[in-house]
């Protein structure tokens, strides 16, 4: 392989790499909008009260009998 062919091959590598990265852009936007943002909102609302102060009360309330029934019913848990 001569030097001109090697230079052309090196120049073509960067556009090919950018093209591959560019194809993942729409998925990254979709993933951010429909997975990460809702997940962060669930975590935020789970760890704050109505005034916006940090609390674990929401997380601890899952162990209440009403919530336990709702969480176990699809799997047939009996409490």
Secondary structure, DSSP 8 states (H G I E B T S, - for coil): --HHHHHHHHHHHHHHHHHHHHHTHHHHHHHIIIIIHHHHHHHHHHSB-TTS-B-SHHHHGGGSHHHHHHHHGGGT---
